[in-house]
Amino acid sequence: MKKIYYLATCSTCIRIIKELGITASNFNMQDIKTQPMTSDQVDEMKALSGSYESLFSRRAMKYKSMGLANQNLSEADYKRLIVEEYTFLKRPVFIIDNEIFIGNSKKTVEAVGQKIN
């Protein structure tokens, strides 16, 4: 299985997708704004990554505006926030043959590139 969770309005996600030559014909692409993630999908990502926290983006504007930086969040909190608000997912997320790649760091993008080529 090859799947990507991304945001079509995110210029970084779009740049990475183009850079890697990813299309709807070679990847199952899910725009998480127009096709919200299900709880089961987030559970699947957690099973591959090891924690909900690893999927959580502290860079989201709502992280500060909701005062989350001052709270001690549990794994259940991370899951609930990601499912309720797509902006909390660290993007993009690639799932390739039961391996997960999270985020847009250069190292992560290079690892995805090596995996698909």
C-alpha distance (Angstrom), angle and dihedral (degrees) to the residues before:
residue distance angle dihedral
M1 . . .
K2 3.78 . .
K3 3.79 115.6 .
I4 3.77 136.1 161.1
Y5 3.79 127.5 -163.8
Y6 3.78 108.1 -158.8
L7 3.78 144.7 144.7
A8 3.81 116.0 -111.8
T9 3.80 90.5 -152.9
C10 3.82 92.8 54.2
S11 3.80 110.7 98.0
T12 3.82 91.4 -159.3
C13 3.82 92.2 54.3
I14 3.81 91.4 47.8
R15 3.82 92.1 47.8
I16 3.82 91.6 51.1
I17 3.81 92.5 46.9
K18 3.82 90.9 51.7
E19 3.80 92.5 43.1
L20 3.80 91.1 54.3
G21 3.81 94.4 42.5
I22 3.80 92.9 -121.2
T23 3.79 116.8 167.7
A24 3.79 136.4 169.5
S25 3.81 87.7 -102.6
N26 3.82 94.2 61.4
F27 3.83 100.4 30.1
N28 3.80 136.5 38.1
M29 3.81 98.2 -121.4
Q30 3.80 121.2 -159.2
D31 3.80 119.8 -172.3
I32 3.79 98.8 -153.5
K33 3.80 93.1 -153.4
T34 3.81 96.2 57.1
Q35 3.84 95.6 29.0
P36 3.82 106.1 37.4
M37 3.78 116.9 -147.4
T38 3.77 117.1 -107.1
S39 3.77 124.1 -131.0
D40 3.83 88.1 -111.3
Q41 3.82 91.5 54.6
V42 3.80 91.2 51.3
D43 3.83 88.7 47.9
E44 3.82 89.3 52.5
M45 3.82 90.9 51.7
K46 3.81 90.3 48.2
A47 3.82 91.5 50.7
L48 3.81 89.1 55.8
S49 3.81 97.3 40.7
G50 3.79 99.9 39.2
S51 3.81 98.6 -124.9
Y52 3.78 144.1 33.6
E53 3.80 88.4 -128.7
S54 3.83 90.3 64.5
L55 3.82 87.8 59.7
F56 3.81 94.4 47.4
S57 3.79 122.4 102.6
R58 3.78 116.4 -146.3
R59 3.81 88.5 -175.2
A60 3.81 93.1 73.2
M61 3.80 112.0 114.5
K62 3.80 90.5 -129.2
Y63 3.81 90.3 59.7
K64 3.80 90.9 72.9
S65 3.81 97.5 31.0
M66 3.82 91.2 54.7
G67 3.80 90.9 48.4
L68 3.80 92.2 -120.5
A69 3.81 92.7 142.0
N70 3.80 88.2 69.7
Q71 3.81 94.6 50.8
N72 3.78 131.6 83.2
L73 3.82 100.4 -126.4
S74 3.80 122.6 -156.7
E75 3.80 126.7 -148.2
A76 3.83 87.6 -101.4
D77 3.82 89.5 54.1
Y78 3.81 91.7 51.1
K79 3.81 91.3 50.5
R80 3.80 93.8 46.8
L81 3.81 92.4 48.8
I82 3.82 93.5 48.2
V83 3.81 92.6 48.8
E84 3.83 93.7 45.1
E85 3.81 97.5 43.1
Y86 3.82 121.4 30.7
T87 3.81 92.5 -158.2
F88 3.80 89.5 73.6
L89 3.82 93.0 66.5
K90 3.80 112.1 98.8
R91 3.81 101.4 -124.3
P92 2.90 143.6 -99.0
V93 3.80 104.8 20.0
F94 3.80 117.3 -168.8
I95 3.79 122.9 -166.4
I96 3.80 112.4 -168.1
D97 3.80 120.7 171.6
N98 3.83 94.5 -27.2
E99 3.81 92.4 -45.9
I100 3.81 120.9 113.4
F101 3.80 129.0 -148.6
I102 3.80 115.8 -170.1
G103 3.77 128.7 -164.0
N104 3.76 138.8 -4.0
S105 3.79 104.9 -78.2
K106 3.78 115.2 137.5
K107 3.81 90.3 -116.5
T108 3.83 92.1 53.1
V109 3.82 93.7 47.2
E110 3.82 90.7 48.8
A111 3.82 90.5 50.3
V112 3.82 90.5 52.0
G113 3.79 90.2 48.2
Q114 3.81 91.4 52.9
K115 3.80 91.5 46.9
I116 3.82 95.4 52.5
N117 3.81 98.0 40.1
